[in-house]
Amino acid sequence: MNLGTSLIAVVFFVGLAAIVVAQRLEIRSAGYRVGKAEKELLKLDEEIRVLRARKAQAEDPRNLWKKVQELGLPLVPPEFKEEPEKPGAKGTPRPASRDAKPAQARKQG
C-alpha cells in the first residue's frame, strides 16, 4: 500500500466513525425528547384528572344548591319561568318544532 491509499482509507474510516457517533448522539437526543414528552403527558393526564374531579364536584346538585343559597339567588323551576316576547314577533306564527319546515318550503321541495 502506498501513502495515498493509506490516507484515503484513514479518512474513510474516520468519516464512518463520525457518522456512527453522530447517529448515536441523535438517538440519545431523541430518547431525551421522548422522555420529556412522556413526562409532560403524565403531567397533563394528572391535570385532566384533577379538572374532571373539579367539574364533577361543581356539577353536583348539592353543591349547586349550596352555592345558590350562599349567593341568595331566587331559584325558579323552568316550568314556571315565563319567556319574554320578542319585539315584532307577535304576529309571526312559530313552527311546531325546530325541525319543521315552513309551509312554503314544504310545498316546493
N, C-alpha and C positions, 0 to 999 in steps of 0.2 A: 504494500500500500504506500502510496506516496502522500505527501503532506497535504495536498489539495483535497484528496478523497477523505483523509482523516478529519480535516476541518469541516467538510460538508457533513460527515457522519456525526461529529460532535454537535454541530449546530442543529442538525435534525433531531438528535436525542434530547438536547436541551429544549427545543421547541415542543417536542412531545411531552416532556416533563412539565413545562409551563402550562400546556393545555390541560393535563391531568390535575395539576394544582388548582388552576382556575375553575375547573368543573367541581372539584371537591369544595372549594370555597363557596361556589354558587349553591351547591347542595346544602351546605351548612347554613348559609344565609336564608335559603328557602325554608329550612327547618325552623329557624328562629321566627320567621314571619308566620309560619303555620302555628307555632306555639303561642305566639302573641294573639293571633286571630282566635284560637281556641279559648284562650283566657278571657278575651273580650266577649266571646259568645257565651261563656258560662256566666260572666257578669251580667250580660243583658238578659239571659234566661232568669236569673235571680231577680232582676229588676222587674221583669214581666210578671213573675210570680207575686211579688210584693204589690204591684199595681192591681193585679186581678183580685187579690185579697182585699185591698182598699175599696175597689169597685163593688165587690160583693157586700162589704160592710156598709158602704154608702147606700146601696140599693135595698138594704134590709128594711122592711116596712116599720119595724120597731124603732130603728134609728131615724127613719124619715119622720115618724110621728113625734119623736122626742125633739127633733130639730124644728118642726113646725110649732110645737108648743113653746120652745125656747124663744123663737122669733115672734111669737104672738100672732101668727098669720091665721086668718079665718079659713077653715077648710070646708069647702062646699063640694058635695059629691057631684060628679059630672052629669048625672041625670037631672039635677035641679039647676044646673047652670044654664042661663039663657045667653044665646049668642046675639050680639048687637047686629041690627040690619045694616047692610052696606048701603051707602048713599047711591041712589039711582038704580038700585036693584029691586025696587018694589014691584014693578010691572013685569019683570023678566021671570018667566017660568023656569024652574030648576029641573034638570033631568032626574029621573028616578034613582040612578046610580052614577058612579063615576065612569063606568064603562059604557053607559048608554050613549048612543049617538043622537044628535039632534034629528028631528023628523025629516028635515030636508035632506040631510046626508044619507038617511036610510033609503029614501026613495030613489036617489040617484045611483048609489053604489052599493 
